[in-house]
Amino acid sequence: MSWVFQEDNAEVHNAHLMKDFFRENNITLLDHPTCSPDLNPIEKIWGWMARKVHKNGHQFQTVEALREAIFTTWNNVPKSFLEVLASSMPKRIFEVINKNGGATHY
């Protein structure tokens, strides 16, 4: 089986230990611009979740209450939201290429 891994190329993720691990395990790294959230739709999901979990400035009294809210929110991410993010990928990629890896409107 051939594996392809996507990382954000942040400096902390470029340790020789990690590079060695990927090489030794024949894992291909997906080449993309450094720290480009435009190519990582999970960043949009994290933002959506944070807004839902902390709606109206809600604060949690316990770690368990926060954990429960996070898992409940994660389990209720609308399928339509995920479909929109997935279908936006060709446009995101095209715009990132056109901006030479710079910021896009996403």
N, CA, C and O of each residue as an XYZ file, in Angstrom:
424
protein
N       0.845     -1.176      0.000
C       0.000      0.000      0.000
C       0.892      1.241      0.000
O       1.915      1.273      0.683
N       0.506      2.249     -0.758
C       1.250      3.497     -0.848
C       0.532      4.575     -0.045
O      -0.664      4.802     -0.225
N       1.274      5.239      0.844
C       0.696      6.281      1.694
C       1.173      7.650      1.244
O       2.324      7.819      0.844
N       0.268      8.635      1.314
C       0.603     10.029      1.072
C       0.140     10.789      2.296
O      -0.996     10.631      2.740
N       1.023     11.620      2.844
C       0.725     12.352      4.067
C       0.794     13.844      3.794
O       1.706     14.311      3.112
N      -0.166     14.592      4.322
C      -0.162     16.040      4.179
C       0.162     16.675      5.521
O      -0.504     16.406      6.521
N       1.178     17.511      5.539
C       1.470     18.304      6.717
C       1.570     19.749      6.279
O       1.662     20.037      5.085
N       1.553     20.657      7.236
C       1.499     22.066      6.859
C       2.860     22.708      6.643
O       2.938     23.915      6.417
N       3.924     21.937      6.707
C       5.281     22.430      6.488
C       5.727     23.469      7.509
O       6.707     24.178      7.283
N       5.023     23.565      8.621
C       5.467     24.460      9.690
C       6.832     23.987     10.175
O       7.122     22.791     10.158
N       7.653     24.910     10.600
C       9.026     24.602     10.999
C       9.079     23.490     12.048
O       9.962     22.634     11.995
N       8.144     23.497     12.999
C       8.159     22.488     14.063
C       7.851     21.092     13.538
O       8.141     20.103     14.212
N       7.270     20.995     12.350
C       6.941     19.692     11.780
C       8.023     19.183     10.833
O       7.883     18.106     10.254
N       9.086     19.938     10.674
C      10.143     19.565      9.732
C      11.375     18.980     10.407
O      12.482     19.098      9.881
N      11.202     18.366     11.540
C      12.325     17.765     12.264
C      12.900     16.601     11.452
O      12.176     15.902     10.743
N      14.213     16.410     11.571
C      14.870     15.295     10.867
C      14.271     13.955     11.272
O      14.190     13.037     10.456
N      13.852     13.839     12.521
C      13.236     12.605     13.000
C      11.983     12.267     12.192
O      11.761     11.116     11.817
N      11.165     13.297     11.930
C       9.947     13.065     11.146
C      10.288     12.730      9.697
O       9.713     11.810      9.115
N      11.209     13.468      9.129
C      11.601     13.198      7.741
C      12.153     11.788      7.604
O      11.848     11.086      6.640
N      12.965     11.376      8.571
C      13.508     10.011      8.562
C      12.383      8.981      8.652
O      12.395      7.979      7.938
N      11.418      9.230      9.527
C      10.299      8.299      9.678
C       9.553      8.126      8.357
O       9.275      7.001      7.943
N       9.230      9.235      7.699
C       8.496      9.151      6.438
C       9.313      8.407      5.381
O       8.782      7.565      4.656
N      10.585      8.717      5.301
C      11.454      8.065      4.311
C      11.559      6.561      4.594
O      11.407      5.749      3.682
N      11.815      6.190      5.843
C      11.978      4.779      6.211
C      10.706      3.967      6.001
O      10.768      2.755      5.793
N       9.552      4.631      6.053
C       8.282      3.930      5.898
C       7.638      4.146      4.528
O       6.461      3.848      4.323
N       8.441      4.675      3.592
C       7.971      4.901      2.215
C       6.669      5.693      2.157
O       5.748      5.353      1.415
N       6.613      6.747      2.949
C       5.439      7.615      2.966
C       5.777      8.874      2.178
O       6.739      9.574      2.493
N       4.987      9.152      1.162
C       5.179     10.325      0.332
C       4.560     11.532      1.018
O       3.441     11.461      1.525
N       5.292     12.643      1.032
C       4.748     13.882      1.576
C       4.146     14.698      0.441
O       4.781     14.905     -0.593
N       2.928     15.155      0.641
C       2.248     15.988     -0.340
C       2.893     17.366     -0.331
O       2.921     18.031      0.705
N       3.404     17.795     -1.464
C       4.061     19.085     -1.573
C       2.999     20.174     -1.703
O       2.145     20.123     -2.589
N       3.065     21.146     -0.817
C       2.152     22.291     -0.886
C       2.760     23.459     -0.125
O       3.718     23.280      0.626
N       2.211     24.650     -0.314
C       2.807     25.831      0.328
C       2.852     25.706      1.850
O       1.998     25.062      2.460
N       3.859     26.329      2.447
C       4.030     26.325      3.894
C       2.841     26.965      4.582
O       2.381     28.037      4.189
N       2.347     26.293      5.619
C       1.300     26.844      6.493
C       0.113     27.370      5.709
O      -0.351     28.476      5.985
N      -0.390     26.630      4.753
C      -1.491     27.096      3.922
C      -2.817     26.504      4.381
O      -3.191     25.416      3.942
N      -3.543     27.213      5.270
C      -4.846     26.705      5.697
C      -5.847     26.654      4.546
O      -6.871     25.976      4.636
N      -5.542     27.380      3.455
C      -6.430     27.364      2.304
C      -6.523     25.974      1.689
O      -7.508     25.648      1.025
N      -5.491     25.150      1.911
C      -5.494     23.797      1.356
C      -5.847     22.757      2.399
O      -5.754     21.559      2.132
N      -6.246     23.185      3.571
C      -6.574     22.256      4.644
C      -7.950     22.600      5.207
O      -8.058     23.383      6.152
N      -8.994     22.022      4.634
C     -10.351     22.383      5.049
C     -10.644     22.099      6.522
O     -11.608     22.641      7.063
N      -9.846     21.270      7.181
C     -10.103     20.998      8.599
C      -9.995     22.287      9.406
O     -10.623     22.415     10.457
N      -9.192     23.256      8.916
C      -9.071     24.537      9.615
C     -10.420     25.242      9.669
O     -10.747     25.873     10.674
N     -11.204     25.142      8.605
C     -12.551     25.732      8.586
C     -13.466     25.010      9.567
O     -14.301     25.632     10.223
N     -13.306     23.701      9.661
C     -14.134     22.922     10.593
C     -13.787     23.294     12.023
O     -14.685     23.460     12.849
N     -12.463     23.434     12.344
C     -12.085     23.822     13.712
C     -12.699     25.173     14.068
O     -13.205     25.351     15.176
N     -12.660     26.121     13.138
C     -13.237     27.443     13.397
C     -14.727     27.367     13.634
O     -15.247     27.997     14.555
N     -15.423     26.595     12.804
C     -16.868     26.420     12.957
C     -17.181     25.800     14.317
O     -18.097     26.234     15.016
N     -16.404     24.776     14.680
C     -16.633     24.102     15.965
C     -16.393     25.042     17.139
O     -17.172     25.059     18.092
N     -15.322     25.822     17.075
C     -15.026     26.755     18.171
C     -16.172     27.743     18.356
O     -16.557     28.047     19.484
N     -16.717     28.245     17.245
C     -17.850     29.179     17.353
C     -19.073     28.498     17.954
O     -19.787     29.109     18.750
N     -19.324     27.252     17.590
C     -20.480     26.519     18.137
C     -20.288     26.213     19.621
O     -21.195     26.428     20.425
N     -19.112     25.715     19.980
C     -18.845     25.320     21.370
C     -18.922     26.529     22.303
O     -19.437     26.430     23.417
N     -18.412     27.659     21.842
C     -18.368     28.859     22.695
C     -19.429     29.887     22.305
O     -19.257     31.085     22.532
N     -20.535     29.406     21.711
C     -21.621     30.284     21.275
C     -22.067     31.194     22.422
O     -22.204     30.753     23.563
N     -22.287     32.459     22.100
C     -22.710     33.471     23.082
C     -21.718     33.602     24.234
O     -22.108     33.921     25.357
N     -20.435     33.356     23.960
C     -19.416     33.511     24.981
C     -19.440     32.450     26.064
O     -18.889     32.653     27.146
N     -20.074     31.318     25.783
C     -20.194     30.250     26.786
C     -18.822     29.788     27.280
O     -17.920     29.520     26.487
N     -18.686     29.702     28.583
C     -17.474     29.189     29.218
C     -17.837     27.922     29.985
O     -18.975     27.762     30.424
N     -16.880     27.034     30.144
C     -17.133     25.751     30.791
C     -16.487     25.707     32.161
O     -15.395     26.237     32.369
N     -17.173     25.072     33.083
C     -16.694     24.989     34.459
C     -15.747     23.819     34.684
O     -14.941     23.832     35.615
N     -15.850     22.802     33.824
C     -14.989     21.626     33.982
C     -14.440     21.197     32.619
O     -15.015     21.496     31.572
N     -13.336     20.504     32.668
C     -12.752     19.953     31.447
C     -13.724     18.955     30.824
O     -13.866     18.900     29.602
N     -14.388     18.173     31.659
C     -15.333     17.167     31.150
C     -16.496     17.823     30.403
O     -16.940     17.306     29.378
N     -16.990     18.954     30.907
C     -18.082     19.658     30.226
C     -17.613     20.181     28.866
O     -18.349     20.102     27.882
N     -16.394     20.715     28.811
C     -15.844     21.185     27.550
C     -15.647     20.018     26.592
O     -15.987     20.110     25.412
N     -15.103     18.931     27.099
C     -14.880     17.733     26.278
C     -16.194     17.245     25.682
O     -16.264     16.930     24.494
N     -17.227     17.183     26.502
C     -18.543     16.729     26.035
C     -19.079     17.657     24.949
O     -19.619     17.192     23.945
N     -18.933     18.969     25.145
C     -19.402     19.931     24.148
C     -18.645     19.772     22.831
O     -19.241     19.861     21.758
N     -17.340     19.539     22.909
C     -16.537     19.365     21.703
C     -16.971     18.112     20.954
O     -17.161     18.155     19.738
N     -17.130     17.001     21.660
C     -17.530     15.754     20.996
C     -18.942     15.843     20.429
O     -19.211     15.331     19.343
N     -19.835     16.485     21.155
C     -21.208     16.657     20.656
C     -21.198     17.492     19.383
O     -21.877     17.167     18.409
N     -20.421     18.573     19.403
C     -20.334     19.438     18.227
C     -19.719     18.682     17.056
O     -20.223     18.755     15.935
N     -18.624     17.950     17.312
C     -17.970     17.165     16.261
C     -18.937     16.164     15.637
O     -18.951     15.988     14.419
N     -19.735     15.517     16.460
C     -20.672     14.515     15.953
C     -21.849     15.126     15.214
O     -22.628     14.407     14.587
N     -21.987     16.450     15.280
C     -23.101     17.122     14.619
C     -22.657     18.099     13.536
O     -23.410     18.998     13.160
N     -21.442     17.923     13.038
C     -21.011     18.743     11.905
C     -21.935     18.391     10.736
O     -22.033     17.223     10.360
N     -22.608     19.382     10.164
C     -23.541     19.081      9.074
C     -22.840     18.479      7.853
O     -21.795     18.962      7.416
N     -23.424     17.444      7.330
C     -22.877     16.793      6.138
C     -22.767     17.799      4.992
O     -21.816     17.755      4.212
N     -23.731     18.692      4.894
C     -23.711     19.691      3.816
C     -22.487     20.603      3.930
O     -21.931     21.015      2.911
N     -22.059     20.923      5.158
C     -20.870     21.749      5.379
C     -19.636     21.022      4.868
O     -18.788     21.614      4.201
N     -19.539     19.733      5.185
C     -18.401     18.927      4.724
C     -18.389     18.816      3.198
O     -17.330     18.865      2.573
N     -19.568     18.667      2.612
C     -19.663     18.570      1.149
C     -19.218     19.864      0.481
O     -18.538     19.833     -0.544
N     -19.599     21.005      1.058
C     -19.189     22.299      0.507
C     -17.671     22.438      0.585
O     -17.033     22.878     -0.371
N     -17.093     22.059      1.735
C     -15.638     22.143      1.872
C     -14.939     21.241      0.859
O     -13.981     21.657      0.208
N     -15.417     20.021      0.730
C     -14.793     19.085     -0.216
C     -14.917     19.596     -1.647
O     -13.956     19.530     -2.413
N     -16.074     20.096     -2.007
C     -16.272     20.557     -3.390
C     -15.515     21.849     -3.684
O     -15.316     22.196     -4.848
N     -15.092     22.561     -2.646
C     -14.343     23.806     -2.859
C     -12.860     23.557     -3.134
O     -12.146     24.485     -3.514
N     -12.389     22.339     -2.952
C     -10.958     22.065     -3.069
C     -10.367     22.400     -4.443
O      -9.296     23.004     -4.491
N     -11.002     22.045     -5.548
C     -10.397     22.425     -6.841
C     -10.203     23.940     -6.970
O      -9.172     24.393     -7.468
N     -11.189     24.718     -6.523
C     -11.067     26.179     -6.591
C      -9.981     26.678     -5.643
O      -9.235     27.598     -5.977
N      -9.895     26.072     -4.461
C      -8.859     26.464     -3.495
C      -7.469     26.223     -4.089
O      -6.599     27.093     -4.043
N      -7.282     25.036     -4.641
C      -5.981     24.684     -5.223
C      -5.624     25.644     -6.346
O      -4.496     26.134     -6.414
N      -6.584     25.916     -7.231
C      -6.349     26.823     -8.351
C      -5.955     28.204     -7.840
O      -5.018     28.809     -8.362
N      -6.656     28.711     -6.828
C      -6.366     30.047     -6.313
C      -5.005     30.099     -5.615
O      -4.272     31.076     -5.765
N      -4.664     29.054     -4.853
C      -3.355     29.014     -4.192
C      -2.242     29.016     -5.244
O      -1.232     29.701     -5.081
N      -2.428     28.251     -6.317
C      -1.429     28.235     -7.395
C      -1.311     29.623     -8.017
O      -0.204     30.118     -8.227
N      -2.446     30.250     -8.311
C      -2.424     31.573     -8.924
C      -1.799     32.634     -8.016
O      -1.229     33.611     -8.502
N      -1.903     32.444     -6.712
C      -1.333     33.401     -5.751
C       0.077     32.981     -5.323
O       0.639     33.551     -4.388
N       0.644     31.984     -6.010
C       1.984     31.477     -5.685
C       2.134     31.121     -4.217
O       3.165     31.394     -3.602
N       1.093     30.507     -3.660
C       1.129     30.067     -2.272
C       0.717     31.132     -1.280
O       0.697     30.884     -0.075
N       0.389     32.308     -1.767
C      -0.018     33.401     -0.873
C      -1.451     33.250     -0.420
O      -2.138     32.293     -0.777
N      -1.895     34.220      0.382
C      -3.243     34.184      0.945
C      -4.303     34.267     -0.158
O      -4.119     34.939     -1.174
N      -5.395     33.578      0.068
C      -6.534     33.610     -0.845
C      -7.743     34.143     -0.090
O      -7.648     34.490      1.087
N      -8.865     34.205     -0.767
C     -10.078     34.703     -0.096
C     -10.738     33.615      0.762
O     -11.742     33.882      1.422
N     -10.197     32.413      0.760
C     -10.754     31.346      1.573
C     -10.306     31.503      3.001
O     -10.672     30.695      3.854
